[in-house]
């Protein structure tokens, strides 16, 4: 069964969706992803400058995901309740403000607290960007693919910009660079037409409106009973498990075989570019092939390429090519996943589904490094990659069987 045709592939075909809204949603993706990269780079360097120990740096970096794991579902529900645009504007401004204060409070407990806060607020802006494009594009995989492409541009630009600011303007100015970046993102989100939002609360916001509610969590978790939602969460978990393995043990392997940090950085930057290019083909693939089977196949191919890492003889060309190809496959899958979820749930719970997905992804990011660490400790690094690959591919095979047996998932 083919996916239903989207009548809004041309933004001008819908009088309520202008090109300004669509391009503003693309810009929100670029700046929210870029903002995350800016913070990922500047905060560890600042911690080193303050003389933090490796354990302290680990605590600072790890603190970034703590609040997001527990509050992502609440954040998504807030967007449904108060409106994505309004919530995203608040958290964009708050992130910029926290970044400006960061260099003036260089004490470890305060840095950990700020990192928890800024990690949550910056993740909320990325969640908001995903929700915005789902609402604006109405699940069209081509438009969401372009959104993913522009988001990856932010990933490429941000580290280069931060490196330049750090080297030539100084660490304190680097944090102001994050503030300026957030300001531009605020202006981009401001361009979104408020009429596109369908919040349940359009009046004055009270404290009760913004506090977490048990109903937010139960309502989001109830979405899992929908087959399409359960499938996309499984795919998302597998993708992030693969990324978590890559971000930890692939880097360890590359250092072990003697690659310099510059070469590793170049490899990852090149892969981000290819990832963005891959996302541009999602719409075309969705029109030609069943999306669920495509997502399983490309996810499995990505896992196999990761598992082959230690078997490539330490060749930079082979390793870089495999890494780039893997990221291209991920770039193809991500918009399809966003598209299926956006189509599966009503407009008034788009934020909730994004919050559920982010919580699911954070769980994968927490569990996978621990599991792979135990596997590598038991089997060694080379066999550890193969064992992890077999486990993750087994999950893809199980998903394939489920989709084959369920006509409702053959989209």
N, C-alpha and C positions, 0 to 999 in steps of 0.2 A: 504493500500500500504506500503510495507516494504521499509526501508531506503536502498539506493544503497550500494552495497558491496564495501568495501574499499580494493583496491588491494595492499595496503602498510602496512598491519598489521605487517608484518615482515620488520623492517627497512632495512635489507640487501637485500630485494627484489627490492628496487629502488636504482640504482647505484649512484644517487645524494644524497641519505640520508644514512649516516653512523650512526653506534651506537654512535659514539662520538658526533654527532650533537644532537641525541635524548637525550642522557644523559646530555649533556650541557644544553639543554632546560629544563630538569627536575631540574638541579642545579639552573638555573636562577629562577625557581619558588620557590624553597626552600629559596634561599637567599633574593629574593625580598619580599616575604611574611614575612620572619623573620626580615628583615630590618624594615618593617612597625611596627612589634611588639616591636622591640627595641626602636624605636622612641616614640611609644605610651606610653611606660613605663617610659623612662628616662626623657622626657621633663616635664610632670606634676610634677614629683618628684623634678626636678631641680627648677621649679617655686616655689614650696613650700619652698625649701631651701632658695630661694631669698626673702622670706617673702611676696609673692604675695597673694592678697586677693582672696576669692572664685570667685568673679566676674572677676578678672584679670585672674585667672586660666582658667575660662570658655572661656574668650576671646582668650587666647593663644591656648587652645585646639581646639576651633571652627575655628580659623584662618587657620588651617591645610587644610580644605576642600575648602576654598574660591576660590583659583586659579584653583584648579582641576575642579570644577564645570563649570567654564567658559572656560577653556582651554583644557579640555580632548579631545574634538573633534579635535581641532587644533593639539594636540599631536599625535593623531592617524593618522591624515593626514600627519604629518611630517614623521612618520615611513613609510608610503606608498611612500612619495616623496623622502626621503633620504636613506631609508633602515632601517629596524628595528634594526639590529645589531649595526649600526653606531650610531643611536639615543640613544639606550639603553646604549651603552658604555659611551656616553657623560653624560647622566643623572646619571648613576651609580657613575662615578667619581665626579660629581658635588655634589651629596648627601653626599659622604664621606668627601668632602672638607668643606661643610657647617657644618657638624657635628663636625668637628675638631675646627671650629671657634666659635661654639655656646657657650661654657662655658666661653669664654673670653669677651663676650658682654652681661652682665646680666642686661640690662635696658629694661623695659617693652615695649616701642615702637619698639626697635630693636628686641626683642624676638618675638613680634607678626609678624614683617616683615620676620624674619628668619623662623618662623613657616609656614608662607604662602609659602615661597620659598621651604623649605625642604619638606613640605607636597606635593607640586606639583611635585618636582623632584623624590621623593620616589614613588609617585603614577605612574609616568611615567615609572619607572623601572618595576612595577607590570604590567602595561599595555603592556610594551615591552615583558615581559615574556609570557603573554597570546598570544600575536601576534606571537612570535617565535614558540611556540609549535603548534599553528594552522598551521603555514607554514611548520614546520618540519613534523608533524604527518599527515598533510593533512586531518584533520577532523576525524581521527579514534578515536572513543569514548574510546576504551581500552587504547590507549596510552595517551590520554588526561586525563583519569581517574588516570593513574599512575602519571601524572604531578600534579594533584590535591592532590594526596596522599603525594608526596614529599613536596609540598607547605605547607601542614598542619604540616609536621615535623618541618619546620621552625617556625611555630606558637608555637609549643610546646617547642622547644629548646631555642628560643630567650629570652623569659621572665626569664627562669632559668639562662641563661648566664648573662643577664643584672642584675638580682638580686645579683648574685655572685660578679660581677665586682663592683657594687655599694657598697656592704657591705665590701668587702675586698681590693678593689683597690682605691675606692674613686670616687666621682661624675665626676671629670674632666677626669679621665681615662676611665670612662664609655662611654663618648662621643668618645674617641679614639677607643673604642671597636666597635662602629658603623662604624667608618672609616675603621678599619681592616676588618670588615664584608663586607663592600662595596668593598674593594680591592679584596677579594676572589670572590665576585660575578662578578667583572670586568673580572677576569681571566677566570671564567666559560663561560661568554658570548663571550669572545675572541675566544673560541674554535669552535664557530659556523662557518660553512663554508660560507664565503661571497657570494659564487655563488648561495646559496639558496635564496638570496634576489633578488627582482625584482623592485628596485627603479626607479622612473621616472627621477631622477637626479643622475647621477653617477659621475659627475665632481666636480669642485670646488663649495663649498657652499657659497652663497652670503647672505647678510642681507635680501634681498627680499625673499629668499627661506625659511627663518625661521620665518618671521613675519606672524601673523594670516591673513587668507584670507577669504573673504565672501564665496568664492566658496568651501572652505573646509567644512564650516558649511552646506551650501545648498546641497553639494554632499552627506554628511553623512546623513542628514535628508531625502534625497530622497530614501535612502535605506529602510526607514520605509514602503514604499509602497509594499515592498516584503512581502508576507504573513508570511513566515518563520521568517523573521527578526522581524516583528511586534509581532508575537507570543512569540518569545524568549525574547524580551524586556518586554513584559507584565509579563512573568514568573519571569524575573530577578527583575522587580520592586516589585512584590509581595514578593519574597524571601527577598529582602533587607528591605522592610517595616516590615516584621516579625522580622528580625534581629534588626532593629532599636527599635522596641517595646521591644524586649528581653534585649538589652543593656541598656535600660533606666529603664523601669518599672518592669522587672523581678528582677533586682538587688535591686530596692526599696522594692519590696515585700519580698525578701529573708532577707533583713536587718530588715524589720518590724516584721517578725516572729522569729527573734532572732539568725540567723545564723552568725557566725563569718566570717570575711573576708577570713581567711584561708580556711574555708569550701567552701565558694563561689568560691574562686580561684581554689580549687581542682575540683569542679563540672565542671567549664568551661574548665579546662585543660583536664579532662577526655573526655569531649564532643568533643574537638578538635581531640583527638586520634581516637575516633569512627567515626568522620566525615571523616578523612583520609582513614580509613578502608572501609567505605561505598563507597568512590569514586572508589575503586579497582573493584567493581562489576558492574560499569556502562557499560563496554563493553559487558559483558555477558548478562545483562538485555536488552541492545539495540538489541542483536541478537535474543532475544526471544519474545519481546513485542514491540508494537508501541511506539516510544520514546515520542511523544507528549502527549499521554494519561498517560504514566508513569510519566512524569514531572508534569502534573496537579494533579494526584492522590497523589504523594508524597508531593507536595507542600501543598495541602489541608490537608493532614495528619499532616504535620508540624504545620500548623496554629491551628488545633484542639488541638494538644498537648500544644501549647502555651496558648490557651484560657482556658485550664483546670488547669493552674498553681495554681490559688488561691482555687481550689476545691479539692486539694490533702491533705488537713488536716495538712499542714506544715511538712509532713514526708520527711526527707532528702532522704531516699531511693527512694520514689516515684518521688520526684522532680528531683533528679539526673538521675534516669532511663528515665523519660520522656524527660529531656533535652538532654541526650545522644542519645536517639532514634530520636528526632527531628533533631539533627545535623547530624545523619547518613543519614536521608532522604535527607537533603540538600547536603550532600556529594555525594549522588547518582545522584541528579538532575544537579549539576553544570557542570560536564563533558559533559552530554548530551546536555546542553544548548550551551556550547562552540563548541561542535561537529556540531550541526545543523547550527550555525552561520558560522562556518568555511566552511562548505559545500555549504552554500547558496550564498556566495559572492565570486567573483574572488580573486585570490591571491594578486592582486595589490591594493585591498582595505581592506585587513585584519586589518590593523591598524585603519582604519576609523571605522570599525564596533566595534572594542574594545573601541575606544574613545566614540562612541555613547552609548555603553552599560554602560561605567563608568559614563557618564553624567546622564543617566537614573537612575543609582543606587544612585548617589549623591542626585538627586532630591527626591528619596524615603527616603533617610536618613535624609533629611531636613524636609520634610513634615510630616512624620509619628510621630516623637516625639511630634510635635506641636499638631497634630490631636488627638493623644492618650492622651496628657496632658489635652486637653479640655474635652475629653470624661470622663477621670478619675475624673476631677474636677466636672463634672456634675453628674455622676452616682456613683462615688466611685470606689476604686481600683478593688474590686472583680467583680462587674458588668461591669466595664470598659474593663476588659480582654475579657469578653463574647461578648460585643458589637463590639470590634475590631475584634474578631474572626469571627463574623457573616459578617462584612463588607468585610474582606479579602477572606473568603470562597465564598461569593457571586461573587467575581471577578473570582475565580476558576471555579465556575459553569458556568459563562458566557463564559469563555474560552473553557470549555468542549463542550458547545453548538456550538460555532464557529468551533471548530475542527471537531465535528461530522458532521456538514453541509458542510465542505470544504474538498474534497478529496485530495487537494494539501497539506493539513496539516496533513494528516493521515500517518505520516512517521514512 
